[in-house]
Structure formats: structure tokens, C-alpha cells
């Protein structure tokens, strides 16, 4: 039996019920009909998890194109590449929206479906942000780091909120709907007008006197999107904490202990920022590689929370994925502590590759073991339908 799900928590899998609240007006009034028609193209013999996987693979295709044409997140790509980015992300978002519908059509909804869906989402969220950086030519800069970390923070808080409230809450503006739509429109804009469009100084477009504009900082349209995400994140995080506090009080549980569940994630993000700050060479030349390893670590951390959610297990705290993050940060800080930096200069790239291999292998082990455990216990398959729906 895999260590990720203790045997005494397995019975909770059969009691689990997925609950979600989606307040998106675009979902309700614009995309609902599209999704209802889209799901009909999938045959009834196709498993919902296969729909999820096929959608996620489009993000990998887009990333391959990204690494071919703009590995530094700044080079201008052929115009067709931006259209390909838009198509890939839109298809991913569309498939992600209908996989649950496919599960209900085929009578195969299960806790594994939520875990598989959110697991794929957690893997691709940082990749989509890297694609956005290329679309807007943000490059290997702190703007891109902020973009990725804002997205990861939003995802983690949503997952933590679902664990404590037992409800997945999607607000009026959410990543799976409005976020996908905004990216698609941004990529199409770069395809039509070129990515230089995003370098326009937004401040200079404001209807203010020239003397006032001269005192304002330069803020490009691309940077304004990142800044807007940061501003929007504040009420989003506040709402998540408020919902968690309300749910805990309703069940007469301690609120502070639930809030403390955010500390390990905050420590991880803080450590990664310190690492990049102390290693500017990594930031300016190896950011995609670095954030790929961070993405695997994040997906593992979120995956453990989702597993705990569907099995009713205690909230996971620090785990083995924090090891490479903290060790890398310690290595970067070594000179400030009067110690010798073990991986210095170009050798630091070796450390990042080691972290990537470690986190990738650890995540693969986690995913395969959990899938095998749940499939065995519930007598289901992951990517195929084992028991046909009976009318």
C-alpha cells in the first residue's frame, strides 16, 4: 500500500462528494452552451481523465514551441506561434471545463477524477504563465517571477480553501474561465499586432497633463497586467481566508490552526525568491529551467492537499518537496553566512538540474502510487472505463 494514503483513510473515498460554486457570469451566460455542445463530441467509451490528459498535452505542445522560438521568454516568435499558443490554451481550458461533464455522462465520476484534474491543472499553471511571458515579451525578469508566483498563490489558496470548506469556490473572475479567456485574447493580439504591442507605455495613454505624466513611472501594458494580477490577488486571498474561518467556526474548530496551513507554502515561495535574489545569474539566464523545478514541487505540494481532502486525512505540512527548495536557498545564502557556496557560478545550473530531476521523479512516484491505490480500492481504471454505465 502506498504511504501517501494510509489504509484507514481509504474508506472515505467512497463517502466523498464533489461540491463547487461557480459565480462566473461568463461561464453561466456565454460558455455554458458551448461546453454542453463540446462534451457531445467525446464518445461515451472515452474516460473523463483521458479528456483531461488530452487537454493538458496541448500545453506541453505550446511549451515545446516556446522553447524552440523563445526560450528566453523574450524573442519574437513567428506570428503563427502566437495563434498556436492561443489555440492550445483554449483547447486545454475547454477540455478542463467539460471533463466533469464527461464523467457524469459516462457515470464514472470519482475522487480520482478530481485529483487527476487538479493534478494536471497544478502542473500546467506555471507553464501557462511562462507562455504569457513570451506572448508579452516579459523575458527572464522579476515580472515573470511575479506572474508565476501570483498564479501559484491563487491556486494554492483555492486548494486550501476547498480542503477546509469542502467546496471548490470559483469567483466572478477565476483562472479556469476568465484567466484562460484573457490569455487567449492576449496571444491573439500578439499574433495580429505583434508582441511589441505589449511594450506600449500604459501610463502615457492616461488622460492627464504632461507635467503629471512625467512624474509617473513607466508601466508597459504587459507589466500592468502583472500588477493587476497582484492587486486582484489581495481580495482573492482575503476571501479564501474568510471562507475558511467561517467554515471552521461553523464546525467549532480552531481557525488559527487552519490559517497556519498556509505557512509552509509561504515559506517555500519566500525561499525561492531569496534564492533568485542571491543568484541573479539564475534569474536572467535559467529562469524557465528554475521555474520548471518549482512547478513540480508546487504540484506535489498541492497534490498532497487534494489527496488529504478526498480522503479526509489531516492537512499535509512540510514534506520532502521542500528539501530541494530549502537546500538551494541555503546554498545561495552561504556567502552571507560566511560559508562556501558549494554550487557556485555555472555549477548552480547543475544544482537546478538535480532539483528538477528529484522533483520530477518524486512527483511521478507520488502520482503513480496514488492513482494505483485509488484505482485498486475503487475497482476503476484511470484512463479507460472499466465498468460501463447502466441505465
Secondary structure as UniProt FT lines:
FT   TURN            3..4
FT   HELIX           7..14
FT   STRAND          20..22
FT   HELIX           25..26
FT   HELIX           27..31
FT   HELIX           32..38
FT   HELIX           39..41
FT   TURN            44..45
FT   HELIX           48..69
FT   TURN            71..72
FT   HELIX           79..106
FT   HELIX           111..135
FT   TURN            136..137
FT   HELIX           142..165
FT   STRAND          168..170
FT   HELIX           175..179
FT   HELIX           180..193
FT   HELIX           195..199
FT   HELIX           203..205
FT   HELIX           210..213
FT   TURN            214..215
FT   HELIX           221..250
FT   TURN            251..252
FT   HELIX           255..259
FT   HELIX           260..262
FT   HELIX           263..278
FT   HELIX           280..285
FT   HELIX           287..311
FT   HELIX           321..333
FT   HELIX           334..337
FT   TURN            345..346
FT   HELIX           347..378
//
